[in-house]
Amino acid sequence: MSVFVIADTHLSGHVNKSMEKFGARWTGYTEKLKKNWEAIVNPEDTVIIPGDISWGLNFEEALADLTWLDRLPGTKLLGKGNHDFWWATMNKMQNFFAEHELTTLRILYNNAYVVEDFIVCGTRGWFNDEKQQVVVGSVDYAKIVNREVGRLRLSLEQARSLQDPAAPREILVFLHFPPVFGGFECREILDLLHEYGIRHCYYGHIHSSYRLPRTVTYEGIELTLVSSDFLNFIPMLILPDSIGNE
């Protein structure tokens, strides 16, 4: 059984907001994603999707996209992105999934999961550099960052509680926003990753930057870009690291 990751599916089954205007790579992207996904992901595998899943503004508008995902092979762990306006409380989402028999979808939010050789956790994150934000009205950036740090800490604490000392697994963190990009860093998120000894972090959000390295190492943490267009709509396999065998 394998673990894959791909962010930013940006599905628009109900909402007429396709990504195809953002470049040639996005042409027919849902069909490409479906074809590639079905070619490499098996029903017993897990796929982590760190945000920007559907353009739907509420459950009803997102239902077609969530159903589309549910029918693909594998269990899907869904994280929140900045465009996931359909997102609600854990109980409301779980009840909605149950009501519509979306049996392969799980929420990755304030929690953690044991998945094969890993324990996975994460949150949305945030760019707290005001120059990189497009917002309406006054925004308390510090409050948002502190909230995201608190959510990530909850997730990391649950990850620690899931550890088996006799057979430790590496804890992987999945964010929507990059903790570091260009000249920007979210110091609060980075400090938390260091506090919990995180060595691998995956993020999305960045589009149309295809010449970037897939992975960069920053302060000893490997940061990997997994937005769907960057991966050419092919879910990326995550291979076990050497934790416990060093």
LOLUM-197617 format. One line per 2 residues: number of its first residue (from 1); their letters; for each residue x, y, z of N, C-alpha, C. Coordinates in nm, 2 decimals. Each point is the difference from the previous one (the first is absolute). Layout:
N
NUM> A> X,Y,Z,X,Y,Z,X,Y,Z  ... .
REM end
This chain:
246
1> MS> 0.08,-0.12,0.00,-0.08,0.12,0.00,0.09,0.12,0.00  -0.04,0.10,-0.08,0.09,0.12,-0.02,-0.07,0.13,0.04 .
3> VF> 0.08,0.10,0.02,-0.05,0.13,0.04,0.04,0.10,-0.11  -0.10,0.08,-0.04,0.02,0.10,-0.10,-0.04,0.14,0.05 .
5> VI> 0.04,0.10,-0.07,-0.04,0.14,0.03,-0.02,0.08,-0.12  -0.10,0.08,-0.01,-0.02,0.10,-0.10,-0.09,0.11,0.05 .
7> AD> 0.04,0.12,-0.01,-0.09,0.11,0.05,-0.06,0.07,-0.12  -0.10,0.09,0.04,-0.06,0.10,-0.10,-0.07,-0.07,-0.12 .
9> TH> -0.09,-0.09,0.03,-0.08,-0.06,-0.11,-0.09,0.10,-0.06  -0.04,0.10,0.07,-0.09,0.11,-0.05,-0.11,-0.05,-0.09 .
11> LS> -0.08,-0.09,0.05,-0.10,-0.06,-0.07,-0.12,0.09,-0.01  -0.07,0.00,-0.12,-0.11,0.09,-0.02,-0.12,-0.07,-0.07 .
13> GH> -0.04,-0.11,0.06,-0.11,-0.07,-0.06,-0.13,0.07,0.00  -0.02,0.08,0.10,-0.13,0.08,0.01,0.02,0.15,-0.03 .
15> VN> 0.11,0.05,0.05,0.03,0.14,-0.02,0.08,0.02,-0.13  -0.04,0.09,-0.08,0.07,0.03,-0.13,0.12,0.09,0.03 .
17> KS> 0.11,-0.06,0.05,0.12,0.07,0.03,0.12,-0.09,-0.03  0.02,-0.03,-0.12,0.11,-0.09,-0.04,0.13,0.07,0.01 .
19> ME> 0.11,-0.08,0.01,0.13,0.06,0.01,0.07,0.01,-0.14  -0.07,-0.04,-0.10,0.06,-0.01,-0.13,0.06,0.14,-0.05 .
21> KF> -0.05,0.11,0.05,0.04,0.13,-0.04,0.14,0.03,0.05  0.05,-0.08,0.09,0.13,0.02,0.06,0.12,-0.06,-0.07 .
23> GA> -0.02,-0.05,-0.12,0.11,-0.05,-0.07,-0.03,-0.14,-0.07  0.08,-0.03,-0.10,-0.02,-0.12,-0.08,0.00,-0.13,0.08 .
25> RW> 0.08,0.00,0.11,0.00,-0.13,0.08,-0.13,-0.03,0.06  -0.08,0.10,0.02,-0.13,-0.02,0.07,-0.11,-0.05,-0.10 .
27> TG> 0.03,0.00,-0.13,-0.10,-0.04,-0.10,-0.04,-0.15,0.03  -0.13,-0.02,0.02,-0.05,-0.13,0.02,0.05,-0.06,0.13 .
29> YT> 0.02,0.08,0.11,0.07,-0.05,0.11,-0.07,-0.11,0.08  -0.13,0.01,0.01,-0.08,-0.10,0.08,0.02,-0.14,-0.07 .
31> EK> -0.01,0.00,-0.13,0.01,-0.12,-0.08,0.15,-0.06,0.02  0.10,0.09,-0.01,0.13,-0.05,0.02,0.02,-0.05,0.14 .
33> LK> -0.05,0.07,0.10,0.02,-0.05,0.14,-0.07,-0.13,0.02  -0.12,-0.02,-0.05,-0.07,-0.13,0.01,0.08,-0.11,-0.07 .
35> KN> 0.05,0.02,-0.12,0.07,-0.10,-0.07,0.13,-0.04,0.07  0.07,0.10,0.05,0.13,-0.03,0.07,-0.02,-0.07,0.13 .
37> WE> -0.10,0.05,0.07,-0.04,-0.05,0.14,-0.03,-0.15,-0.02  -0.09,-0.03,-0.09,-0.05,-0.14,-0.01,0.11,-0.09,-0.06 .
39> AI> 0.11,0.06,-0.06,0.11,-0.09,-0.05,0.09,-0.04,0.11  0.01,0.08,0.11,0.10,-0.03,0.10,-0.05,-0.03,0.14 .
41> VN> -0.12,0.05,0.03,-0.05,-0.02,0.14,-0.09,-0.12,0.00  0.02,-0.08,0.10,-0.08,-0.12,0.02,-0.11,0.03,0.11 .
43> PE> -0.10,-0.08,0.01,-0.10,0.02,0.11,0.05,0.00,0.14  0.11,-0.08,0.02,0.05,-0.01,0.14,0.10,0.11,0.03 .
45> DT> 0.03,0.09,-0.09,0.09,0.11,0.02,-0.06,0.12,0.06  0.08,0.10,0.04,-0.05,0.12,0.06,0.06,0.12,-0.08 .
47> VI> -0.09,0.10,-0.02,0.05,0.12,-0.07,-0.04,0.12,0.09  0.10,0.08,0.03,-0.01,0.12,0.08,-0.02,0.12,-0.09 .
49> IP> -0.10,0.08,0.02,-0.03,0.12,-0.08,0.00,0.13,0.09  0.11,0.07,0.00,0.02,0.11,0.10,-0.07,0.13,-0.06 .
51> GD> -0.12,0.00,-0.02,-0.08,0.12,-0.02,-0.03,0.04,-0.14  -0.09,0.10,-0.02,-0.05,0.05,-0.12,-0.06,-0.12,-0.08 .
53> IS> -0.09,-0.06,0.06,-0.06,-0.13,-0.06,-0.12,0.03,-0.10  -0.09,0.09,0.05,-0.12,0.03,-0.08,-0.02,0.15,0.00 .
55> WG> -0.05,0.06,-0.11,-0.04,0.13,-0.01,-0.14,0.03,0.06  -0.07,-0.11,0.04,-0.13,0.02,0.06,0.00,0.09,0.12 .
57> LN> -0.10,0.08,0.02,-0.01,0.09,0.11,-0.07,-0.06,0.12  -0.06,-0.11,-0.02,-0.08,-0.07,0.11,0.00,-0.15,-0.03 .
59> FE> -0.06,-0.08,0.09,-0.01,-0.14,-0.02,-0.07,-0.04,-0.13  -0.11,0.07,-0.03,-0.07,-0.03,-0.12,0.08,0.02,-0.13 .
61> EA> 0.07,0.11,0.00,0.08,0.03,-0.12,0.12,-0.09,-0.01  0.05,-0.05,0.12,0.12,-0.08,0.00,-0.03,-0.15,-0.02 .
63> LA> -0.13,-0.04,0.01,-0.03,-0.14,0.00,0.04,-0.07,-0.13  -0.01,0.06,-0.11,0.04,-0.07,-0.13,0.15,-0.03,0.00 .
65> DL> 0.08,0.10,0.06,0.14,-0.02,0.00,0.04,-0.10,0.10  -0.06,0.00,0.12,0.03,-0.10,0.10,-0.04,-0.14,-0.04 .
67> TW> -0.11,-0.01,-0.07,-0.05,-0.13,-0.06,0.10,-0.05,-0.10  0.05,0.09,-0.08,0.10,-0.03,-0.11,0.13,-0.06,0.07 .
69> LD> 0.04,0.07,0.10,0.12,-0.05,0.08,-0.03,-0.14,0.06  -0.12,-0.01,0.06,-0.03,-0.12,0.07,0.00,-0.12,-0.09 .
71> RL> -0.03,0.02,-0.12,0.00,-0.12,-0.10,0.13,-0.04,-0.05  0.10,0.09,0.02,0.14,-0.04,-0.04,0.06,-0.10,0.10 .
73> PG> 0.09,-0.08,-0.04,0.06,-0.11,0.09,0.07,0.07,0.12  0.00,-0.07,0.11,0.07,0.04,0.12,-0.08,0.07,0.10 .
75> TK> 0.06,0.01,0.12,-0.05,0.09,0.11,0.06,0.14,-0.02  -0.08,0.10,0.01,0.05,0.14,-0.02,-0.01,0.07,0.14 .
77> LL> 0.11,0.06,0.04,0.01,0.09,0.11,0.00,0.14,-0.05  -0.10,0.08,0.04,-0.02,0.13,-0.05,0.04,0.11,0.10 .
79> GK> 0.09,0.09,-0.05,0.03,0.11,0.08,-0.07,0.13,-0.05  0.01,0.10,0.07,-0.07,0.13,-0.04,0.09,0.09,-0.07 .
81> GN> -0.05,0.06,-0.11,0.08,0.10,-0.07,-0.07,0.14,0.01  0.06,0.10,-0.05,-0.06,0.13,0.01,-0.13,0.02,-0.09 .
83> HD> -0.02,-0.09,-0.09,-0.12,0.01,-0.09,-0.11,-0.10,0.04  0.02,-0.08,0.11,-0.10,-0.10,0.04,-0.10,0.07,0.09 .
85> FW> -0.09,0.08,-0.07,-0.10,0.07,0.08,-0.12,-0.10,0.04  0.00,-0.11,-0.06,-0.10,-0.10,0.04,0.03,-0.07,0.14 .
87> WA> 0.12,0.02,0.04,0.05,-0.06,0.12,-0.08,0.04,0.12  -0.03,-0.09,0.10,-0.07,0.02,0.12,0.06,-0.07,0.12 .
89> TM> -0.08,-0.01,0.10,0.06,-0.08,0.12,0.02,-0.14,-0.03  0.08,-0.07,0.07,0.03,-0.14,-0.02,-0.13,-0.08,0.00 .
91> NK> -0.09,0.02,0.10,-0.12,-0.07,0.02,-0.09,0.02,-0.12  -0.01,0.12,-0.05,-0.09,0.03,-0.11,0.05,-0.06,-0.13 .
93> MQ> 0.13,0.00,-0.02,0.06,-0.07,-0.12,-0.02,-0.15,0.01  0.03,-0.06,0.11,-0.02,-0.14,0.02,-0.14,-0.04,-0.02 .
95> NF> -0.09,0.07,0.05,-0.14,-0.03,-0.02,-0.05,0.02,-0.14  0.06,0.10,-0.07,-0.03,0.02,-0.14,0.05,-0.12,-0.08 .
97> FA> 0.12,-0.04,0.03,0.06,-0.12,-0.07,-0.08,-0.12,0.02  -0.05,-0.02,0.12,-0.08,-0.12,0.03,-0.13,0.00,-0.07 .
99> EH> -0.06,0.12,0.00,-0.13,0.02,-0.06,0.00,-0.04,-0.15  0.11,0.04,-0.07,0.01,-0.02,-0.14,0.09,-0.12,-0.04 .
101> EL> 0.03,-0.08,0.10,0.08,-0.13,-0.02,0.13,0.03,-0.07  0.07,0.10,0.05,0.14,0.03,-0.05,0.09,-0.07,0.10 .
103> TT> 0.02,-0.13,-0.03,0.07,-0.09,0.10,0.15,0.00,0.00  0.06,0.07,-0.11,0.15,-0.01,0.00,0.06,0.14,0.04 .
105> LR> -0.08,0.09,0.04,0.05,0.13,0.04,0.02,0.02,0.15  0.11,0.05,0.04,0.03,0.03,0.14,0.05,0.15,0.01 .
107> IL> -0.02,0.06,0.12,0.05,0.13,0.02,0.13,0.01,0.08  0.10,0.07,-0.06,0.12,0.02,0.07,0.00,0.14,0.06 .
109> YN> -0.03,0.02,0.13,-0.02,0.13,0.05,-0.01,-0.01,0.15  0.10,0.05,0.07,0.01,-0.01,0.15,0.02,-0.14,0.04 .
111> NA> 0.04,-0.09,-0.09,0.02,-0.14,0.04,0.11,-0.06,-0.08  0.02,-0.13,0.01,0.11,-0.07,-0.06,-0.05,-0.14,-0.03 .
113> YV> 0.07,-0.07,-0.10,-0.03,-0.14,-0.04,0.12,-0.08,-0.01  0.00,-0.12,0.04,0.10,-0.10,-0.03,-0.03,-0.05,-0.14 .
115> VE> 0.10,0.02,-0.09,-0.02,-0.05,-0.14,0.13,-0.07,-0.04  -0.01,-0.13,-0.01,0.11,-0.08,-0.04,0.13,0.03,0.09 .
117> DF> 0.11,0.04,-0.06,0.12,0.03,0.08,0.00,0.14,0.06  -0.10,0.07,-0.01,0.00,0.14,0.05,-0.12,0.03,0.09 .
119> IV> 0.02,0.12,0.07,-0.11,0.06,0.07,-0.02,0.14,-0.07  -0.12,0.03,-0.05,-0.01,0.12,-0.08,-0.09,0.10,0.08 .
121> CG> 0.04,0.13,-0.01,-0.08,0.10,0.06,0.02,0.13,-0.08  -0.08,0.10,0.04,0.02,0.13,-0.07,-0.11,0.10,0.02 .
123> TR> 0.01,0.11,-0.07,-0.10,0.11,0.01,0.02,0.08,-0.12  -0.08,0.11,-0.01,0.01,0.09,-0.12,0.13,0.08,-0.01 .
125> GW> 0.04,0.06,0.12,0.11,0.09,0.00,-0.04,0.13,-0.05  0.10,0.09,-0.02,-0.03,0.14,-0.04,0.12,0.07,-0.04 .
127> FN> -0.01,0.09,-0.11,0.10,0.10,-0.03,-0.03,0.12,0.09  0.09,0.03,0.10,-0.03,0.11,0.08,0.07,0.13,-0.05 .
129> DE> 0.06,0.00,-0.11,0.05,0.12,-0.07,-0.11,0.07,-0.07  -0.04,0.12,0.05,-0.11,0.07,-0.06,0.01,0.03,-0.15 .
131> KQ> 0.13,0.01,-0.04,0.02,0.03,-0.14,-0.04,-0.12,-0.09  -0.01,-0.12,0.05,-0.04,-0.12,-0.07,-0.14,-0.04,0.01 .
133> QV> -0.08,0.08,0.07,-0.14,-0.03,0.02,-0.09,0.08,-0.09  -0.11,-0.06,-0.04,-0.11,0.07,-0.07,-0.12,-0.02,0.08 .
135> VV> -0.04,0.10,0.08,-0.11,-0.01,0.09,-0.09,0.12,-0.01  -0.12,-0.01,0.05,-0.10,0.11,0.00,-0.02,0.04,0.14 .
137> GS> 0.02,0.13,0.03,-0.02,0.06,0.13,0.12,-0.02,0.09  -0.01,0.03,0.12,0.11,-0.01,0.10,0.01,-0.14,0.05 .
139> VD> 0.13,-0.05,0.00,0.02,-0.14,0.04,0.11,0.00,0.11  -0.03,-0.07,0.11,0.10,-0.02,0.11,0.08,-0.11,-0.03 .
141> YA> 0.12,0.02,-0.07,0.09,-0.11,-0.04,0.05,-0.08,0.11  0.04,0.07,0.11,0.06,-0.07,0.12,-0.10,-0.10,0.06 .
143> KI> -0.13,0.04,0.00,-0.10,-0.09,0.06,-0.02,-0.12,-0.09  0.00,0.02,-0.13,-0.01,-0.12,-0.09,0.12,-0.09,0.01 .
145> VN> 0.12,0.05,0.00,0.12,-0.08,0.02,-0.01,-0.08,0.13  -0.03,0.07,0.11,-0.01,-0.07,0.13,-0.10,-0.11,0.00 .
147> RE> -0.11,0.02,-0.07,-0.11,-0.10,-0.01,0.05,-0.12,-0.08  0.07,0.02,-0.11,0.06,-0.11,-0.08,0.11,-0.07,0.08 .
149> VG> 0.08,0.07,0.07,0.10,-0.06,0.08,-0.06,-0.09,0.11  -0.11,0.05,0.06,-0.07,-0.08,0.10,-0.06,-0.13,-0.06 .
151> RL> -0.06,0.01,-0.12,-0.05,-0.11,-0.07,0.10,-0.11,-0.03  0.12,0.05,-0.05,0.11,-0.09,-0.03,0.05,-0.06,0.12 .
153> RL> 0.01,0.07,0.11,0.04,-0.06,0.13,-0.09,-0.11,0.04  -0.13,0.02,-0.01,-0.10,-0.10,0.04,0.02,-0.13,-0.09 .
155> SL> 0.03,0.02,-0.13,0.02,-0.11,-0.09,0.13,-0.07,0.04  0.11,0.07,0.03,0.12,-0.06,0.03,0.00,-0.07,0.14 .
157> EQ> -0.08,0.05,0.09,-0.01,-0.07,0.13,-0.08,-0.13,-0.02  -0.10,0.00,-0.08,-0.07,-0.13,-0.03,0.10,-0.09,-0.07 .
159> AR> 0.08,0.05,-0.09,0.10,-0.09,-0.07,0.09,-0.06,0.10  0.05,0.08,0.10,0.08,-0.06,0.10,-0.07,-0.11,0.08 .
161> SL> -0.13,0.02,0.03,-0.07,-0.09,0.08,-0.02,-0.13,-0.08  0.01,0.00,-0.13,-0.02,-0.12,-0.08,0.13,-0.08,-0.02 .
163> QD> 0.11,0.06,0.05,0.13,-0.07,-0.02,0.01,-0.13,0.08  0.06,-0.10,-0.06,0.03,-0.13,0.07,0.15,0.01,0.03 .
165> PA> 0.04,0.01,0.13,0.15,0.01,0.02,0.07,-0.12,-0.05  -0.06,-0.11,-0.01,0.07,-0.12,-0.04,0.02,0.00,-0.16 .
167> AP> -0.08,0.07,-0.07,0.01,0.01,-0.14,-0.04,0.14,-0.05  0.09,0.10,0.03,-0.03,0.14,-0.03,-0.02,0.02,-0.15 .
169> RE> -0.10,0.09,-0.03,-0.02,0.04,-0.14,0.03,0.15,-0.01  0.04,0.04,-0.12,0.03,0.14,-0.02,-0.12,0.08,-0.01 .
171> IL> -0.01,0.11,0.06,-0.11,0.09,-0.01,0.02,0.10,-0.12  -0.10,0.00,-0.09,0.01,0.08,-0.11,-0.11,0.12,0.01 .
173> VF> 0.04,0.12,-0.04,-0.09,0.11,0.01,-0.04,0.04,-0.14  -0.14,0.03,-0.01,-0.05,0.04,-0.13,-0.07,0.14,0.02 .
175> LH> 0.04,0.10,-0.07,-0.05,0.13,0.01,-0.06,0.04,-0.14  -0.09,0.10,0.00,-0.04,0.05,-0.13,0.10,0.11,-0.04 .
177> FP> 0.02,0.10,0.09,0.10,0.11,-0.03,0.14,-0.05,0.03  0.10,0.04,-0.08,0.14,-0.03,0.03,0.04,0.07,0.12 .
179> PV> 0.08,-0.06,0.09,0.05,0.07,0.12,0.12,0.09,-0.04  0.06,-0.03,-0.12,0.11,0.08,-0.05,-0.02,0.01,-0.15 .
181> FG> 0.01,0.12,-0.06,0.00,0.01,-0.15,0.06,0.13,-0.04  0.10,-0.01,-0.09,0.07,0.12,-0.04,0.06,0.07,0.12 .
183> GF> -0.03,0.12,0.02,0.06,0.07,0.12,-0.09,0.00,0.12  -0.11,-0.08,0.00,-0.09,0.00,0.11,0.02,-0.13,0.08 .
185> EC> -0.01,0.02,0.13,-0.01,-0.11,0.09,-0.10,0.02,0.11  -0.08,-0.10,0.04,-0.09,0.01,0.11,0.08,-0.06,0.12 .
187> RE> 0.06,0.09,0.08,0.09,-0.04,0.11,-0.08,-0.09,0.10  -0.12,0.04,0.03,-0.08,-0.07,0.10,-0.02,-0.15,-0.04 .
189> IL> -0.03,-0.02,-0.13,-0.02,-0.14,-0.05,0.13,-0.08,0.01  0.11,0.07,-0.05,0.13,-0.07,-0.01,0.05,-0.03,0.14 .
191> DL> -0.02,0.08,0.10,0.04,-0.03,0.14,-0.07,-0.12,0.05  -0.13,-0.01,-0.03,-0.08,-0.12,0.04,0.05,-0.12,-0.07 .
193> LH> 0.03,0.00,-0.12,0.06,-0.12,-0.07,0.13,-0.04,0.07  0.08,0.10,0.03,0.12,-0.04,0.07,-0.02,-0.06,0.14 .
195> EY> -0.10,0.06,0.07,-0.03,-0.05,0.13,-0.04,-0.15,0.00  -0.07,-0.04,-0.10,-0.05,-0.14,-0.01,0.09,-0.09,-0.08 .
197> GI> 0.12,0.06,-0.04,0.09,-0.08,-0.08,-0.04,-0.05,-0.13  -0.08,0.09,-0.07,-0.05,-0.04,-0.13,0.11,0.02,-0.11 .
199> RH> 0.01,-0.10,-0.08,0.11,0.00,-0.10,-0.06,0.02,-0.14  -0.13,-0.03,-0.02,-0.06,0.00,-0.13,-0.14,0.07,0.00 .
201> CY> -0.01,0.11,-0.08,-0.13,0.07,0.00,-0.04,0.02,-0.15  -0.13,-0.02,-0.03,-0.05,0.01,-0.13,-0.10,0.12,-0.01 .
203> YG> 0.00,0.07,-0.11,-0.09,0.12,-0.01,-0.04,0.01,-0.15  -0.11,0.08,-0.02,-0.05,0.03,-0.13,-0.01,0.15,-0.02 .
205> HI> -0.11,0.05,-0.06,-0.03,0.14,-0.02,0.08,0.07,-0.11  0.12,-0.04,-0.03,0.08,0.06,-0.10,-0.03,-0.06,-0.13 .
207> HS> -0.03,0.09,-0.10,-0.04,-0.04,-0.13,0.09,0.06,-0.11  0.01,-0.06,-0.11,0.06,0.05,-0.12,0.15,0.03,0.02 .
209> SY> 0.06,-0.06,0.09,0.15,0.02,0.03,0.07,-0.14,-0.02  0.01,-0.04,-0.13,0.04,-0.14,-0.03,0.15,-0.02,0.00 .
211> RL> 0.08,0.11,0.01,0.14,-0.02,0.00,0.06,0.00,0.15  -0.09,0.01,0.09,0.05,-0.01,0.14,0.04,-0.15,0.03 .
213> PR> 0.10,-0.01,0.09,0.03,-0.14,0.05,-0.12,-0.06,0.08  -0.02,-0.12,-0.02,-0.12,-0.06,0.07,0.02,0.00,0.15 .
215> TV> 0.13,-0.02,0.05,0.03,0.00,0.14,0.11,0.09,0.03  -0.01,0.09,0.10,0.11,0.07,0.05,0.02,-0.03,0.15 .
217> TY> 0.12,0.01,0.05,0.03,-0.02,0.14,0.02,0.14,0.07  -0.08,0.03,0.10,0.01,0.12,0.07,0.02,-0.02,0.15 .
219> EG> 0.11,0.03,0.06,0.03,-0.02,0.14,-0.02,-0.15,0.03  0.04,-0.08,-0.09,0.00,-0.15,0.02,-0.14,-0.06,-0.02 .
221> IE> -0.10,0.07,-0.05,-0.13,-0.05,-0.03,-0.02,-0.01,-0.15  -0.03,-0.11,-0.05,-0.03,-0.02,-0.14,-0.14,0.05,-0.03 .
223> LT> -0.01,0.10,-0.09,-0.13,0.06,-0.03,-0.03,-0.04,-0.15  -0.11,-0.06,-0.02,-0.03,-0.06,-0.13,-0.13,0.06,-0.06 .
225> LV> 0.00,0.06,-0.12,-0.11,0.06,-0.07,-0.08,-0.11,-0.07  -0.13,-0.01,0.03,-0.08,-0.11,-0.05,-0.13,0.05,-0.06 .
227> SS> -0.01,0.13,-0.05,-0.12,0.05,-0.07,-0.02,-0.08,-0.12  -0.12,-0.02,-0.04,-0.04,-0.09,-0.11,0.07,0.03,-0.13 .
229> DF> 0.00,0.13,-0.04,0.06,0.03,-0.13,0.15,-0.01,0.01  0.06,0.02,0.11,0.14,-0.02,0.01,0.04,-0.15,-0.02 .
231> LN> -0.09,-0.08,0.05,0.02,-0.15,-0.01,-0.06,-0.05,-0.13  -0.04,0.09,-0.09,-0.07,-0.04,-0.13,-0.11,-0.09,0.03 .
233> FI> -0.07,0.02,0.11,-0.12,-0.08,0.03,0.02,-0.15,0.02  0.12,-0.03,0.05,0.04,-0.14,0.04,0.02,-0.01,0.15 .
235> PM> -0.08,-0.06,0.07,0.03,-0.01,0.15,0.14,-0.05,0.02  0.06,0.06,0.10,0.14,-0.03,0.03,0.01,-0.11,0.11 .
237> LI> 0.08,-0.10,-0.03,0.02,-0.11,0.10,0.10,0.05,0.11  -0.04,-0.02,0.13,0.09,0.03,0.11,0.07,-0.13,0.04 .
239> LP> 0.13,0.00,0.00,0.07,-0.12,0.04,0.04,0.01,0.14  0.01,-0.12,0.07,0.04,0.00,0.14,0.15,0.05,0.02 .
241> DS> 0.02,0.07,0.11,0.13,0.05,0.03,0.07,-0.10,0.09  0.12,0.03,0.05,0.08,-0.09,0.07,-0.02,0.01,0.16 .
243> IG> -0.11,0.06,0.04,-0.02,0.02,0.14,0.00,-0.13,0.08  0.07,0.00,0.11,0.01,-0.12,0.08,0.11,-0.10,-0.05 .
245> NE> 0.06,0.04,-0.11,0.11,-0.09,-0.05,0.13,0.07,-0.02  0.01,0.12,0.06,0.12,0.08,-0.03,0.11,-0.04,0.11 .
REM end
